[in-house]
Amino acid sequence: MTRSYDEERLGTLLRLLRPAPRGWVRTAQELPFARRTLDEIVAQAEADAAFRAALVVDLERALAQAGYEPDSRLVDELRTRLGER
């Protein structure tokens, strides 16, 4: 069953919802930067064998030396991405 709502009705329904938790909002705001950073690191690892080797030996140290903050989410995601290649 498909319902049709106009924009005003949808606006009314959306206003009834509670605001998203601050943590969700902050995480959603950080996602584009995090994805760009991950893509940048993976691209550098693909283009630079020495950087990739350093990542394999000591991921956190290699990231810090390259100017990245090696937080746990970044490290976990990189381990996943680099392990799949």
Contacts in CASP RR format, 6 or more apart in sequence:
PFRMAT RR
TARGET T0000
AUTHOR 0000-0000-0000
METHOD contacts of the structure
MODEL  1
MTRSYDEERLGTLLRLLRPAPRGWVRTAQELPFARRTLDEIVAQAEADAA
FRAALVVDLERALAQAGYEPDSRLVDELRTRLGER
5 13 0 8 1.000
34 73 0 8 1.000
34 74 0 8 1.000
34 77 0 8 1.000
37 68 0 8 1.000
37 74 0 8 1.000
38 74 0 8 1.000
38 77 0 8 1.000
38 78 0 8 1.000
38 81 0 8 1.000
41 55 0 8 1.000
41 63 0 8 1.000
41 66 0 8 1.000
41 68 0 8 1.000
41 78 0 8 1.000
42 78 0 8 1.000
42 81 0 8 1.000
42 82 0 8 1.000
44 51 0 8 1.000
44 66 0 8 1.000
45 51 0 8 1.000
45 52 0 8 1.000
45 55 0 8 1.000
45 82 0 8 1.000
46 52 0 8 1.000
46 85 0 8 1.000
51 62 0 8 1.000
51 66 0 8 1.000
52 82 0 8 1.000
54 61 0 8 1.000
54 62 0 8 1.000
54 65 0 8 1.000
55 62 0 8 1.000
55 63 0 8 1.000
55 78 0 8 1.000
55 82 0 8 1.000
56 82 0 8 1.000
59 70 0 8 1.000
59 75 0 8 1.000
59 78 0 8 1.000
59 79 0 8 1.000
60 70 0 8 1.000
60 75 0 8 1.000
61 70 0 8 1.000
63 69 0 8 1.000
63 70 0 8 1.000
63 74 0 8 1.000
63 75 0 8 1.000
63 78 0 8 1.000
64 70 0 8 1.000
68 74 0 8 1.000
END
